Amino acid sequence: MLISGFLQPIPDLTPTIPSEDETFAIDPTVAPFETSIIFFYKTWDLYGAFSNFSPHPIQMPDEDGNYVTWFSVEHYYQANKFIGVSNPLAQDCIDKIKSAKSPEEAARMGRLTQRRQPHLVRSDWESVKIDVMYRALKCKFSIYPHLNSMLLSTAGSVLVEASPHDLFWGGGRDGEGLNYLGRLLMKLRSEFLGESSAASENTCIAL
Ligand SMILES: Nc1c(N[C@@H]2O[C@H](COP(=O)(O)O)[C@@H](O)[C@H]2O)[nH]c(=O)[nH]c1=O
């Protein structure tokens, strides 16, 4: 297996993976695993809650700034492919994805429409999809304390979505994928670790 494939640098999104020493210096309460790769994919895996298919509803602002609840990150991500498109069929598609019974169904609907009716996909999708995913993940890992702790507990490890098919969000079968989902989770982990160290510094000053 090409382990190095999981680590290939990408200029616009290089994950910050703190070493064990750095992690301890930032937050001594976090006991990092020895440097390793943590794979996740299916929701029933040990780290399955990292999957976008995990049933954790998120609240995200719509185009008017009103908060809307989505049953999973996957629901939100798939629906975003069609947001802002003036064709009424695009809005129909968003509504159907929003009420999809499962993340699998939401993914199926979003992918099928994208393939069969590409004119319904927003023209800037390829350039905004990473940011859409980042914002959804940030909400998910901010509002569920146990998910936040689980993410922090992986400090020092590389996170890889073990999708054998998805070479953009996943790591691929042999590490040939770009692993953007793992990279975004590592980026968020660094941000949360940075915030907790800043908070503890402020506490020290207050004392
Ligand atoms: N976890 C997981 C998948 N992976 C997810 O699929 C999404 C990519 O969708 P698209 O951009 O439409 O190809 C993204 O959220 C990625 O994390 N796919 C699956 O079929 N089953 C699964 O259990």
The ligand as an SDF file (V2000), in Angstrom:
LIG
                    3D

 23 24  0  0  0  0  0  0  0  0999 V2000
  -18.8010    7.7190    3.4460 N   0  0  0  0  0  0  0  0  0  0  0  0
  -19.3260    7.3010    2.2710 C   0  0  0  0  0  0  0  0  0  0  0  0
  -19.0840    8.0610    1.0740 C   0  0  0  0  0  0  0  0  0  0  0  0
  -18.2870    9.1770    1.0520 N   0  0  0  0  0  0  0  0  0  0  0  0
  -18.8290   10.5040    0.8790 C   0  0  0  0  0  0  0  0  0  0  0  0
  -19.4240   10.7380   -0.3920 O   0  0  0  0  0  0  0  0  0  0  0  0
  -19.4650   12.1500   -0.6190 C   0  0  0  0  0  0  0  0  0  0  0  0
  -18.9540   12.5020   -1.9950 C   0  0  0  0  0  0  0  0  0  0  0  0
  -20.0550   12.6010   -2.8200 O   0  0  0  0  0  0  0  0  0  0  0  0
  -19.9190   13.0950   -4.3610 P   0  0  0  0  0  0  0  0  0  0  0  0
  -19.1760   14.4020   -4.3600 O   0  0  0  0  0  0  0  0  0  0  0  0
  -21.3370   13.2240   -4.8130 O   0  0  0  0  0  0  0  0  0  0  0  0
  -19.1810   11.9980   -5.0620 O   0  0  0  0  0  0  0  0  0  0  0  0
  -18.5710   12.7680    0.4460 C   0  0  0  0  0  0  0  0  0  0  0  0
  -19.3860   13.2470    1.4930 O   0  0  0  0  0  0  0  0  0  0  0  0
  -17.7600   11.6050    0.9090 C   0  0  0  0  0  0  0  0  0  0  0  0
  -17.2690   11.8080    2.2100 O   0  0  0  0  0  0  0  0  0  0  0  0
  -19.6500    7.6060   -0.0770 N   0  0  0  0  0  0  0  0  0  0  0  0
  -20.4370    6.4770   -0.1090 C   0  0  0  0  0  0  0  0  0  0  0  0
  -20.9690    6.1130   -1.1710 O   0  0  0  0  0  0  0  0  0  0  0  0
  -20.6550    5.7570    1.0230 N   0  0  0  0  0  0  0  0  0  0  0  0
  -20.1350    6.1080    2.2170 C   0  0  0  0  0  0  0  0  0  0  0  0
  -20.3830    5.4280    3.2240 O   0  0  0  0  0  0  0  0  0  0  0  0
  1  2  1  0
  2  3  2  0
  2 22  1  0
  3  4  1  0
  3 18  1  0
  4  5  1  0
  5  6  1  0
  5 16  1  0
  6  7  1  0
  7  8  1  0
  7 14  1  0
  8  9  1  0
  9 10  1  0
 10 11  2  0
 10 12  1  0
 10 13  1  0
 14 15  1  0
 14 16  1  0
 16 17  1  0
 18 19  1  0
 19 20  2  0
 19 21  1  0
 21 22  1  0
 22 23  2  0
M  END
$$$$
